[in-house]
Amino acid sequence: MTYKTAVIKTTVERIIMFPFVLLGKLMHPFFFIKEKHGFIIFAPSADIGGSTQVNIDLCLCFAHKKPLVIFSKKPKNNQYLQQFKNTGARTIDLHRYIDNKLYHFINFFYRGVIAGYINKIDKPVVVGGESLFFYKVAPFIKKDALCADICHLNTWFNYTQGLIKFLDARIFSTKKIMKDAEAIYTNNNLREEYFSRLHFIDNAIDIPPYKKISNKVLSVVYIGRGAPQKRVYLIAAIAKKMHESNMNIHFSFVGDVEKIFNPADYPFCTFYGNINDKNKMEEVYNNSDVLLLTSAYEGLPIVVMQMMAHGKVVVSTAVDAIPDYITDEENGFLLINDPDENKIVTEGVSILSKLVNNPALLEEVGNKSRQYAEKHFSRETFCKEYARVLFNK
């Protein structure tokens, strides 16, 4: 889809839904909260994930502004909901009203309700954290509001082309995704003004004290969702091959991977399921040697940052932003994202075998991984950069 086509599509959509939106704006005092919040974050849900963690981090950075977080999609696990509440942010879940295709006109109505609420606030700051509903509401928000979206993946770009003029700032969590956006802007001959609205800000984590672990058996872990793009079945295949070869290695899985394969078929692996306890998760980070990812596409998962901060070795397919952070054989290892998935499995076995047989290499790469994290993933820098973009400070 070209920029012009996207603009036409968005304009037609706005015209069609205008009566519902107007009604929502008029009726918003009866359908929404009375208290005014000057900092509003749109999020799909509080489900476990890196983009959700970034939204929580924003609530922590700007807790003094009493954030309002609006959820719009039916949650799968809501695992991070309590973390939102712990920041002091107010949360409102609208998915029961707006996440239903059979009654989509209610979604149109609530676009007006939310826009009407925001437009009564003096110079509000409105952020879309991977939320489709944010993009639906943005065209109806007044001009003196600051509207910004946060992009962790480029999968949104095609649709959001038609909304570029409504976005005062676009924040990218990886340099690769920002370059992809710049390429689209260039190909469509967009004005220089729109380029100036693009910003790169690294995600943030707390850097823990370094704790050296000497495992007698190489401990490899997968941490993440059981989503199709994660291709955890490839990790299971690597684990099976190395088990059959009697390699001195053990594989663990954190997350709902049972959606992809049956854990009972891999009795030589450990399956933790979803871990809600922060201390237990810290224990997993500390006791592992290697994080293994075989994703088909990826932003920069928070788990990559966490494992780097703990001085662990990341082995990942070289997709999207991962090569911006991992230099092959220096502070991690990159797997070629070959269309033939058997080759990914073979290369994964080869790299892990090398680490099993060379503990000195494991330690050297892990140390460089931590050094990179200490330099780039500071929480202080994260808050400072977002304050600069969102609040001009």
SESEMI-454525 format. One record per residue (C-alpha): x, y, z; residue in three letters; residue number from 1. Coordinates in steps of 0.5 Angstrom, whole numbers, plus 2048, in hexadecimal, padded with zeros to 3 digits. Layout:
# SESEMI-454525
SITE/u/v/w/r/k
SITE/X/Y/Z/ala/NUM;
...
//
This chain:
# SESEMI-454525
SITE/u/v/w/r/k
SITE/800/800/800/met/1;
SITE/803/807/7FE/thr/2;
SITE/802/80D/803/tyr/3;
SITE/7FD/810/7FE/lys/4;
SITE/7F9/80A/7FE/thr/5;
SITE/7F9/809/806/ala/6;
SITE/7F7/811/807/val/7;
SITE/7F1/810/802/ile/8;
SITE/7EF/809/806/lys/9;
SITE/7F0/80D/80D/thr/10;
SITE/7EC/813/80A/thr/11;
SITE/7E6/80F/808/val/12;
SITE/7E6/80B/80E/glu/13;
SITE/7E6/811/812/arg/14;
SITE/7E0/813/80E/ile/15;
SITE/7DC/80D/80F/ile/16;
SITE/7DD/80D/816/met/17;
SITE/7DC/814/818/phe/18;
SITE/7D5/814/81A/pro/19;
SITE/7D7/80E/81F/phe/20;
SITE/7DD/812/821/val/21;
SITE/7D9/819/822/leu/22;
SITE/7D4/815/826/leu/23;
SITE/7D9/813/82B/gly/24;
SITE/7DC/819/82C/lys/25;
SITE/7D6/81C/82E/leu/26;
SITE/7D4/817/833/met/27;
SITE/7DB/816/836/his/28;
SITE/7DA/819/83C/pro/29;
SITE/7D5/813/83D/phe/30;
SITE/7D9/80D/83B/phe/31;
SITE/7E0/80F/83E/phe/32;
SITE/7E4/811/844/ile/33;
SITE/7E3/818/847/lys/34;
SITE/7EA/819/849/glu/35;
SITE/7EF/81C/844/lys/36;
SITE/7F6/819/843/his/37;
SITE/7FB/81D/83F/gly/38;
SITE/7FF/816/83D/phe/39;
SITE/7FB/811/839/ile/40;
SITE/7FE/80A/837/ile/41;
SITE/7FA/806/832/phe/42;
SITE/7FC/7FF/832/ala/43;
SITE/7F9/7F8/830/pro/44;
SITE/7F9/7F5/836/ser/45;
SITE/7FD/7F3/83C/ala/46;
SITE/800/7EC/839/asp/47;
SITE/807/7EA/83A/ile/48;
SITE/80B/7ED/835/gly/49;
SITE/811/7F2/834/gly/50;
SITE/80C/7F8/831/ser/51;
SITE/808/7F7/837/thr/52;
SITE/80E/7F8/83C/gln/53;
SITE/810/7FE/838/val/54;
SITE/809/801/839/asn/55;
SITE/80A/7FF/841/ile/56;
SITE/811/803/841/asp/57;
SITE/80E/809/83E/leu/58;
SITE/809/809/844/cys/59;
SITE/80F/808/848/leu/60;
SITE/812/80E/845/cys/61;
SITE/80C/813/845/phe/62;
SITE/809/810/84B/ala/63;
SITE/808/817/84E/his/64;
SITE/804/819/848/lys/65;
SITE/7FF/814/84A/lys/66;
SITE/7FE/810/844/pro/67;
SITE/7F8/80D/841/leu/68;
SITE/7F9/806/83D/val/69;
SITE/7F3/804/839/ile/70;
SITE/7F3/7FD/837/phe/71;
SITE/7EF/7FB/830/ser/72;
SITE/7F0/7F3/82F/lys/73;
SITE/7EE/7ED/832/lys/74;
SITE/7F4/7EB/837/pro/75;
SITE/7F7/7E4/836/lys/76;
SITE/7FA/7E4/83D/asn/77;
SITE/7FA/7EB/840/asn/78;
SITE/801/7E9/843/gln/79;
SITE/803/7F0/844/tyr/80;
SITE/7FD/7F3/846/leu/81;
SITE/7FF/7F4/84E/gln/82;
SITE/806/7F7/84B/gln/83;
SITE/802/7FD/848/phe/84;
SITE/7FE/7FE/84E/lys/85;
SITE/804/7FE/852/asn/86;
SITE/807/804/84F/thr/87;
SITE/801/808/851/gly/88;
SITE/7FE/808/84A/ala/89;
SITE/7F6/808/849/arg/90;
SITE/7F4/802/845/thr/91;
SITE/7EE/801/841/ile/92;
SITE/7EC/7FB/83C/asp/93;
SITE/7E7/7FD/837/leu/94;
SITE/7E8/7F6/833/his/95;
SITE/7E1/7F4/835/arg/96;
SITE/7DE/7FA/831/tyr/97;
SITE/7E2/7FB/82B/ile/98;
SITE/7E6/7F4/82A/asp/99;
SITE/7E0/7F1/826/asn/100;
SITE/7DF/7F0/81F/lys/101;
SITE/7D7/7EF/81F/leu/102;
SITE/7D6/7F6/823/tyr/103;
SITE/7DC/7FA/81F/his/104;
SITE/7D8/800/81F/phe/105;
SITE/7D9/800/827/ile/106;
SITE/7E0/801/825/asn/107;
SITE/7DF/807/821/phe/108;
SITE/7DB/80A/827/phe/109;
SITE/7E0/809/82C/tyr/110;
SITE/7E5/80C/827/arg/111;
SITE/7E1/813/828/gly/112;
SITE/7E0/811/830/val/113;
SITE/7E8/811/831/ile/114;
SITE/7E9/817/82C/ala/115;
SITE/7E4/81B/82F/gly/116;
SITE/7E7/819/836/tyr/117;
SITE/7EE/81B/834/ile/118;
SITE/7EC/821/830/asn/119;
SITE/7EA/824/837/lys/120;
SITE/7F1/824/83A/ile/121;
SITE/7F6/829/839/asp/122;
SITE/7FC/827/835/lys/123;
SITE/7FB/820/836/pro/124;
SITE/801/81B/834/val/125;
SITE/7FE/815/831/val/126;
SITE/802/80F/82F/val/127;
SITE/800/808/82B/gly/128;
SITE/804/802/82E/gly/129;
SITE/803/7FD/828/glu/130;
SITE/7FB/7FF/828/ser/131;
SITE/7F7/7FF/822/leu/132;
SITE/7F2/802/826/phe/133;
SITE/7F6/808/827/phe/134;
SITE/7F7/809/81F/tyr/135;
SITE/7F0/809/81F/lys/136;
SITE/7EF/80E/824/val/137;
SITE/7F5/813/822/ala/138;
SITE/7F1/816/81C/pro/139;
SITE/7EC/819/821/phe/140;
SITE/7F1/81C/826/ile/141;
SITE/7F2/823/826/lys/142;
SITE/7F8/827/823/lys/143;
SITE/7FB/829/82A/asp/144;
SITE/7FC/822/82C/ala/145;
SITE/802/81F/82B/leu/146;
SITE/801/818/828/cys/147;
SITE/806/813/827/ala/148;
SITE/807/80C/826/asp/149;
SITE/80C/807/828/ile/150;
SITE/80E/802/823/cys/151;
SITE/812/7FB/824/his/152;
SITE/810/7F8/81E/leu/153;
SITE/80F/7FA/817/asn/154;
SITE/809/7F6/816/thr/155;
SITE/805/7FC/817/trp/156;
SITE/808/801/812/phe/157;
SITE/803/7FF/80C/asn/158;
SITE/7FD/801/810/tyr/159;
SITE/800/807/814/thr/160;
SITE/802/80B/80D/gln/161;
SITE/7FB/80E/80D/gly/162;
SITE/7FC/811/814/leu/163;
SITE/803/814/813/ile/164;
SITE/800/81B/814/lys/165;
SITE/7FD/819/81A/phe/166;
SITE/803/817/81E/leu/167;
SITE/807/81C/821/asp/168;
SITE/80D/817/823/ala/169;
SITE/80F/810/821/arg/170;
SITE/813/80C/825/ile/171;
SITE/817/806/823/phe/172;
SITE/81A/801/828/ser/173;
SITE/81F/7FF/823/thr/174;
SITE/823/803/81E/lys/175;
SITE/821/7FD/818/lys/176;
SITE/81A/7FF/819/ile/177;
SITE/81B/806/819/met/178;
SITE/81F/805/812/lys/179;
SITE/819/802/80F/asp/180;
SITE/815/807/811/ala/181;
SITE/81A/80C/80E/glu/182;
SITE/81A/808/808/ala/183;
SITE/812/808/807/ile/184;
SITE/812/810/808/tyr/185;
SITE/818/811/803/thr/186;
SITE/814/80C/7FE/asn/187;
SITE/80E/810/7FF/asn/188;
SITE/811/817/7FE/asn/189;
SITE/80F/819/805/leu/190;
SITE/810/820/808/arg/191;
SITE/816/821/80C/glu/192;
SITE/812/823/812/glu/193;
SITE/810/81C/812/tyr/194;
SITE/817/819/812/phe/195;
SITE/818/81E/818/ser/196;
SITE/813/81B/81C/arg/197;
SITE/817/814/81C/leu/198;
SITE/81A/812/823/his/199;
SITE/81E/80C/825/phe/200;
SITE/81E/80A/82C/ile/201;
SITE/821/804/82F/asp/202;
SITE/81D/800/834/asn/203;
SITE/81F/800/83B/ala/204;
SITE/821/7FA/840/ile/205;
SITE/824/7FA/847/asp/206;
SITE/82B/7F8/847/ile/207;
SITE/82C/7F3/84C/pro/208;
SITE/832/7F2/850/pro/209;
SITE/836/7ED/84D/tyr/210;
SITE/836/7E6/84F/lys/211;
SITE/83B/7E0/84C/lys/212;
SITE/838/7D9/84B/ile/213;
SITE/83C/7D3/84A/ser/214;
SITE/837/7CE/847/asn/215;
SITE/83A/7C7/846/lys/216;
SITE/834/7C6/841/val/217;
SITE/833/7CC/83C/leu/218;
SITE/82C/7CF/83D/ser/219;
SITE/828/7D1/837/val/220;
SITE/822/7D5/838/val/221;
SITE/81C/7D7/834/tyr/222;
SITE/818/7DD/837/ile/223;
SITE/812/7E0/833/gly/224;
SITE/80B/7DE/831/arg/225;
SITE/809/7D8/82D/gly/226;
SITE/807/7DD/827/ala/227;
SITE/808/7DA/820/pro/228;
SITE/80D/7DF/81E/gln/229;
SITE/812/7DC/824/lys/230;
SITE/813/7D6/820/arg/231;
SITE/814/7D2/827/val/232;
SITE/813/7CB/824/tyr/233;
SITE/81A/7CD/821/leu/234;
SITE/81D/7CD/827/ile/235;
SITE/81A/7C7/829/ala/236;
SITE/81D/7C4/823/ala/237;
SITE/824/7C6/825/ile/238;
SITE/823/7C4/82C/ala/239;
SITE/821/7BD/82A/lys/240;
SITE/827/7BC/825/lys/241;
SITE/82C/7BE/82A/met/242;
SITE/828/7B9/82F/his/243;
SITE/829/7B4/82A/glu/244;
SITE/830/7B5/82A/ser/245;
SITE/831/7B5/831/asn/246;
SITE/834/7BC/831/met/247;
SITE/835/7BF/838/asn/248;
SITE/82F/7C4/838/ile/249;
SITE/829/7C5/83B/his/250;
SITE/823/7C9/838/phe/251;
SITE/81D/7CD/83B/ser/252;
SITE/817/7D1/839/phe/253;
SITE/814/7D7/83C/val/254;
SITE/80D/7D9/839/gly/255;
SITE/807/7D5/836/asp/256;
SITE/80A/7D1/831/val/257;
SITE/805/7CC/832/glu/258;
SITE/801/7CF/82D/lys/259;
SITE/806/7CD/828/ile/260;
SITE/809/7C6/82A/phe/261;
SITE/807/7C1/82F/asn/262;
SITE/80C/7C2/835/pro/263;
SITE/80B/7BA/837/ala/264;
SITE/80F/7B9/830/asp/265;
SITE/815/7BC/833/tyr/266;
SITE/816/7B9/83A/pro/267;
SITE/81E/7BB/83A/phe/268;
SITE/81C/7C2/83A/cys/269;
SITE/819/7C6/840/thr/270;
SITE/813/7CA/83F/phe/271;
SITE/811/7D0/844/tyr/272;
SITE/80B/7D3/840/gly/273;
SITE/809/7DA/841/asn/274;
SITE/80D/7DD/847/ile/275;
SITE/80A/7E2/84B/asn/276;
SITE/80F/7E3/851/asp/277;
SITE/814/7E8/850/lys/278;
SITE/819/7E4/854/asn/279;
SITE/818/7DE/851/lys/280;
SITE/819/7E1/84A/met/281;
SITE/820/7E4/84D/glu/282;
SITE/822/7DD/84F/glu/283;
SITE/821/7DB/848/val/284;
SITE/825/7E0/845/tyr/285;
SITE/82A/7DF/84A/asn/286;
SITE/82B/7D8/849/asn/287;
SITE/82B/7D7/841/ser/288;
SITE/831/7D8/83D/asp/289;
SITE/82D/7D9/836/val/290;
SITE/827/7DC/833/leu/291;
SITE/825/7D9/82D/leu/292;
SITE/820/7DC/828/leu/293;
SITE/81E/7DA/821/thr/294;
SITE/819/7DF/820/ser/295;
SITE/816/7E0/818/ala/296;
SITE/816/7E8/81A/tyr/297;
SITE/817/7EC/821/glu/298;
SITE/818/7F3/823/gly/299;
SITE/81D/7F3/829/leu/300;
SITE/81A/7EE/82E/pro/301;
SITE/81B/7F1/835/ile/302;
SITE/81D/7EA/837/val/303;
SITE/823/7EB/833/val/304;
SITE/825/7F1/836/met/305;
SITE/824/7EE/83D/gln/306;
SITE/828/7E8/83B/met/307;
SITE/82E/7EC/839/met/308;
SITE/82E/7F0/83F/ala/309;
SITE/82F/7EA/843/his/310;
SITE/835/7E8/83F/gly/311;
SITE/832/7E3/83B/lys/312;
SITE/833/7E1/834/val/313;
SITE/82D/7E2/82F/val/314;
SITE/82C/7DD/829/val/315;
SITE/827/7E0/824/ser/316;
SITE/825/7E0/81D/thr/317;
SITE/827/7E6/819/ala/318;
SITE/821/7E9/818/val/319;
SITE/81E/7F1/819/asp/320;
SITE/822/7F4/81E/ala/321;
SITE/826/7EF/821/ile/322;
SITE/82C/7F0/81D/pro/323;
SITE/82C/7F7/820/asp/324;
SITE/82E/7F5/827/tyr/325;
SITE/831/7EE/826/ile/326;
SITE/838/7EE/822/thr/327;
SITE/839/7E7/820/asp/328;
SITE/83E/7E3/824/glu/329;
SITE/840/7E9/828/glu/330;
SITE/83A/7EB/82D/asn/331;
SITE/835/7E5/82A/gly/332;
SITE/834/7E0/824/phe/333;
SITE/830/7E1/81E/leu/334;
SITE/82C/7DC/81B/leu/335;
SITE/82B/7DD/813/ile/336;
SITE/823/7DD/812/asn/337;
SITE/823/7D8/80D/asp/338;
SITE/81C/7D7/809/pro/339;
SITE/81E/7CF/80A/asp/340;
SITE/81D/7CF/812/glu/341;
SITE/821/7C8/812/asn/342;
SITE/827/7CD/811/lys/343;
SITE/826/7D1/817/ile/344;
SITE/825/7CB/81B/val/345;
SITE/82C/7C8/819/thr/346;
SITE/82F/7CF/81A/glu/347;
SITE/82C/7CF/821/gly/348;
SITE/82F/7C9/823/val/349;
SITE/836/7CB/820/ser/350;
SITE/836/7D1/824/ile/351;
SITE/834/7CE/82A/leu/352;
SITE/839/7C8/829/ser/353;
SITE/83E/7CD/829/lys/354;
SITE/83C/7D0/82F/leu/355;
SITE/83C/7CA/833/val/356;
SITE/843/7C8/831/asn/357;
SITE/846/7CF/832/asn/358;
SITE/844/7D2/839/pro/359;
SITE/849/7D8/838/ala/360;
SITE/845/7DA/832/leu/361;
SITE/83F/7DA/836/leu/362;
SITE/841/7DE/83B/glu/363;
SITE/845/7E3/836/glu/364;
SITE/83F/7E4/832/val/365;
SITE/83A/7E5/838/gly/366;
SITE/83F/7EA/83B/asn/367;
SITE/83E/7EE/835/lys/368;
SITE/837/7ED/835/ser/369;
SITE/836/7F0/83C/arg/370;
SITE/83B/7F6/83A/gln/371;
SITE/836/7F8/834/tyr/372;
SITE/830/7F8/839/ala/373;
SITE/834/7FC/83E/glu/374;
SITE/835/801/838/lys/375;
SITE/82F/802/835/his/376;
SITE/829/7FF/839/phe/377;
SITE/829/804/83F/ser/378;
SITE/822/806/842/arg/379;
SITE/824/80D/843/glu/380;
SITE/826/80E/83C/thr/381;
SITE/81F/80B/83A/phe/382;
SITE/81B/810/83E/cys/383;
SITE/81F/816/83C/lys/384;
SITE/81E/815/835/glu/385;
SITE/817/813/835/tyr/386;
SITE/816/81A/839/ala/387;
SITE/81A/81E/834/arg/388;
SITE/815/81B/82E/val/389;
SITE/80E/81B/832/leu/390;
SITE/80F/821/837/phe/391;
SITE/814/825/833/asn/392;
SITE/819/824/839/lys/393;
//
